[in-house]
């Protein structure tokens, strides 16, 4: 592994290489510079006045024809996907990509030259946690051209890709987990490939001056033209995966999810990146500390602790925000990264244990029982839980709204409560709990 996943990383020292840019055919030199935490990846146009920078973010996406172009104001950088794929997959979170032209050197049309320059620069950890975007619900993109991208929840960043050429020739499939080692060995060496009928008009118009059989494989009918032999039998699908990684790097956070891609292209990849980025800002807006409804009928933490015997770290409710009659109430628990269970559940991938959500439901229900019995001399014991379901992971930064409703309180021996936990308007867990009363 080139980088441990918990920390942000930048490169150790400046390193670069020169070559030809694909579209203009001009000579270009590229240099990677280290950058501070939370900087992300930025491109710098050294050849322009004031050396403007462009954030490698999906908001700055300009065009997706044949290659991915980003820009700010009138400044553009073309064909950013290969260098972004290499930085992202090799574990570089923060860096400046400085160039003296509007396009990185195309190299051999693969991600290899960028891996080599990153290797020379070195990868160093920084003192800040890496940002992850966990896919919580399936997402899907379908384009008019027949590209389909599905994104599923997963604890890793995985890509399963099917590529198919005209008439379904050169149909290839590959499924990988994106790690630095897998990228370097299996994906980075795969070169760009083009269909002759697509590039012929561009060559006629002189739009790909730097293009040659040294930096692209040309497919003409059933034959494959390239300067050197194929590097993999399924080199095409590998390059498609390279492009997906590069385009999704524009999200700016590391994705934990499984991309299933059928006939992907830059347009569909970018559309998925945009949808992810939207989801990311939606979550950021929700994660802002919401002012809780003030006291009316609720209970503060002191009042809760005068009712429940539980104490930190086992008190799973911060506040009761409201009662509805005697049988319903809602409690709130803000889940922070500092919860004692996160370091062990699980290292590098914090998820709140489901049983602790059940405990939170039991505590909120106990408060209802206390109100009902109006006696501090008896205590409700949690006896059983039925129909418990954990629907979605609860993550650091989430605020859980714990709903409890007493459905049965027969005599004064037994009580039942229907409970569910809500995060971001979605039910994350539910269950029916049974209590019995005993004298203290
Ligand atoms: Zn590519």
Boltz pocket constraint, residues with backbone or C-beta under 6 A from the ligand:
constraints:
  - pocket:
      binder: B
      contacts: [[A, 66], [A, 81], [A, 82], [A, 109], [A, 192], [A, 239], [A, 242], [A, 243]]
      max_distance: 6.0
